[in-house]
């Protein structure tokens, strides 16, 4: 029992070390898989060409993939395999508007990989999510140069367009910024307990600066990706599955619906909410957000849950109500979260709502209701 606990604690320590280096991004994703999975990488590297052949040819190709047992390998390989299978799975479904069935050659490995990457009660759904589209889908253009917005690109895209590469690069760069905040949290957690006010004050300033950088990166989106290209060419491949059958997967013997890949599945804002003590009122919007957040990687969900159960920064600052400078530092940090949410809402309106006011997001959410409530909840956290 003690050996098992030490092993678990070592695993958690390794995960935190990776997060402090890469943020919420997966560490150095595998770009090209080796045999017997090399063919999967070959297929996803030419997805635009494969899609151009039409649904009939594309589906025939994917239905004749060997039924691999994708459970042998390490976690890094599992994540790369999941990325490849999930991209192919979405192409298989969305290339034919009327298709409601996923071939067993895609559904079974996707399910087995999801099971292998699940942790206890933190289950990984067997469909494409933000994790495969962004977190495990990045590489450096020039490995001799450091990580920078101009030096990153996705490993896999549906369209091969500069717009899709730019769209994903913005998200990748934002997730990378979390490495500093996650390092800072370990310091913050310690000094929230021992009451060292100066360190908490300094940490709030660092978090605020990271939010400023994240907001500046998000502001690059209109230059990185044209709204009409996103709406008409990229977004259709990211959409949800509705009443789809996963052939060969007994757990999903009947048809199921799954949300599509969405920025709402990012761990970034939920982490800030947990640390800063920003609470969201129970509602249809918050219930749906919780459903989307079940698509976050298990280690992220576990970290956010632990942060939420710990003493929040808001509790600490609120208990020192007469410390105006500390309260101001907290409020400026919360305003950084609010600015990010408002910017995200503005982009959603520009990229989707402008083309179809009644349209939902790729995750299936209603924009106005969700963004309005989450902005109000964030503002309500101000002291």
PyMOL commands that set and color helices and strands:
alter all, ss='L'
color gray80, all
select helices_A, chain A and resi 2-22+38-45+47-52+55-63+75-94+104-117+130-135+149-151+162-194+197-218+221-224+227-238+250-252+263-265+268-276+284-293+298-309+313-318+324-353+367-380
alter helices_A, ss='H'
color red, helices_A
select strands_A, chain A and resi 101-102+139-140+152-153+241-246+256-258
alter strands_A, ss='S'
color yellow, strands_A
deselect
rebuild
show_as cartoon
